[in-house]
Amino acid sequence: MLLDPEERFAPKHTALLIIDMQKDFCLPGFGADRAGRDLSAANEAVPSIERLLAGARASGVTVAHIGFSTLPNNRSDSGPWLAQRRRSTASADDLCIAGSEGAQFIEPLAPLDTELVVSKHRYSAFTGTKLDLLLRARGIRSLIITGVSTNACVESTLRAGFELDYYIGVPPQAVGSWSEHLHKATLENVDHRFGVTHSVDQILGFWAAAFPNNPRTNR
């Protein structure tokens, strides 16, 4: 059991998950914006995720970029999934169509060739993917989960990760939702049941403590 925060989120067994930071979810003129979604929270999270990404790269934390993918002509959509998508707030059937520009990761958070990239067809990054296998192959025990949306893909992923016996951390500044109410509710639920909500500065501090002589981890 890892009770000390520095030990729990030590770089050697921690992964940074960056969820759905794609053009369709983050940029004006793309899918979610056209569907009427407020993108401000997603964009406000970008600088914090950038800081965590830089800190992860400097300290050897495993990085996994998780991207939502919809197959053309609804080939990845079940009846229940599609029915709910069509009544969801500011959503659409054609978000992140596989191979489209909208499915691309935004430039500030683009993956390196050495980093994991996982495509998913549902909210959770673990549903129907190889993410758990890839993390366990690297000896990962703890997850720092970032991205959008706090109450949907982030929450589904952290719940699944917890039940797969990963330690969970969700920095509030590095996640966002179109609903501030639902964003806060998810973070409160994390603290009650699923993990911790350490700040970006705290997490970077844990990683820096593992490499006290490396100036790149102290940003």
N, C-alpha and C positions, 0 to 999 in steps of 0.2 A: 504494500500500500504506500503510495506516494503522497504524503501529507504536506511536506514543505514545498511551497510554490516554486522555488528555484529548481528543486529536484524534479517536481512534477512536469515542468515545462523545459527541462534541460534540452539543449539543441540535439543531442545525440538520439533522442527518442521522441522528438516532437515534429509534427508536420503542420505546415500552414496551408489551409484550404482556402482558395479564392473562388467563390461561387458566383457564377453567372454574370461576371463583369464583362458583358458583351454589348455590342453596339445597340442591339434591339432593346436592351434594358436600361441603357445609360445615355444615349445620345439623342438630341433633338432630330426630328425628321425620320426616326426609325420606328420599329414596331410598337413599343409600349407608349411612346409619345403620341403616335397616331391614334392609339386606342384611348388616349385621354389620361394617361398616368402621369402623376407628378414625379418628375425625375430628380428633384432637388436633393432628396436624402441620399439617393444613389451617388450623385456627384459629390456631395459633401463627404462621403466615405472614402473617396478615391485617395486623397492625400494621406490619410491614416493607413490605408492598405499599402500604398507605395512605401511608407516608412517601414511597415512590417515586412514587406517583400525585400527591401534592401537589407534589413537586419537579418532576415532568414538566410539570404544569400551570403552574407558576410560571416555568419556563424555556423553554416552547414546544416541548418534546419531544412528538412525535406519540404519541397514546395509542390503542391498539386493544384493545377488550374482546372476547375470543373465548369463545363459548358453545357447549357441546355441545348437540345437538338430535337427538332420536329422533322420527321421524314415527309417529303412532298406527298400531297394528296391524302393527308391524314393516315399514312400507313403505320405510324407509331402510336396512334390514338385509339384507345378502347372506347366503347360506348360510355361507361361511367366517367372516364377522364374527359372526353369531349363534351359531355353534357355539363359537367361542372365548369370547364373552361369557358363555356359560352354564357354562364351566368356569373362569372367571377368579375371582380372590380377591375376595370381598365385592363382587360386582357383580350387575347385574340387567338384564333386557330393557327395563325401563320407566324408566330414569334419564333425566331431563330431556326428558320428552315435550313436544313443541312446543306452546306456548301454556299449559302448566301452570305452577302456582306454583313447582314444583320447578326449572323451567328458568330462573327469574328470577335475576339477579345479586344477590348479597347487598348489603344497603343501604350498608355503609361503602364499597363499591367500585362503586356504581352509576354508569353512564356519564353524561356530560353530552351534550346534544344535538349538540355540536360534535365529539364523539369518534367514532372508528370502532367499529362493532359488526359482528362477523362470526360467522355461524352455521356450524357444521361438523357432519358426520355421522360422522367418524372421529377417530382420535387426533390426527393432525397438523392444525394450523390452516391448512395450505396445500393439503391434499387436497380437491379439488373445490370450492374457494372462490375468491373474488376478492382474497384478502389480498395476494398478491404484486403484482398490478396496482395496488391501492390504495397500497401502500407505495412502489412505484417512481414513481407519479404525484406523490408528495410528496418525491422525491429521497432516500428513506431508504437508508442503507447499513449501518446497525448496529442490532441488536436486543438489548434487555434483556428476557429472558423470565422471567416469574413465574407462579405459580399451582400447580395440581394436575393430575395427580399427577406428581411428579418423573420417575419411571421410565416413564411411559406417555405422556400427552398433552404434557407439557413436553419429554420426550426426543424424541418423534416430531417435534415442531415444530422443535426446535433442529437436529436432523439435517437435516430438509428445508430449513430456512433456510440452513444452512451450504452445502448443495449447490446452493442458488440464489445463492450468493456474497454472503451477508450476513455481517458480523462478528457474533459471538455472545457475549453475556454472560449468565451465570446466577448471580444472587446467592443463595447458599445459604440465607440467612435468609428469602427471599421465595418459596421453593418448598417443597412438602411432599408426603409419601407415607404410606400406611398401613404401609409397610415401611422402616424406617430403613436396613436393609442395602441395599435397592435404591436408595434415595435417595442414599446415599453412593457407591454404584457408579456411578450416573449422573454425579454431580458429578466423580468421579475421571476418568471417561471424557471429560467435557467438557474438562477440563484437558489431557488427553493428545492429543485429536484435533479437537475442535470449537470451542473458544473459551476463555473465561476465566471464573473464578468470583470476580470482585471482590465485596467486601461492599457492602451497602446504603450505608454511610457513604462508601465510596470512590466509588461511582457518583454519589451526591448531591454529592460534592466536585467531580467532573468537571463536573457541570452548573452548580454554583455558580461555578466558575472562569470560566465563560463570561459570567457576570453578577455580577461582584464587588460591585456596588453595590445589588443587589437582596436585601433581607433575607429574602424569601420562599424563596430558594434555599439558604439556609444553616441549614436546620432539621435 
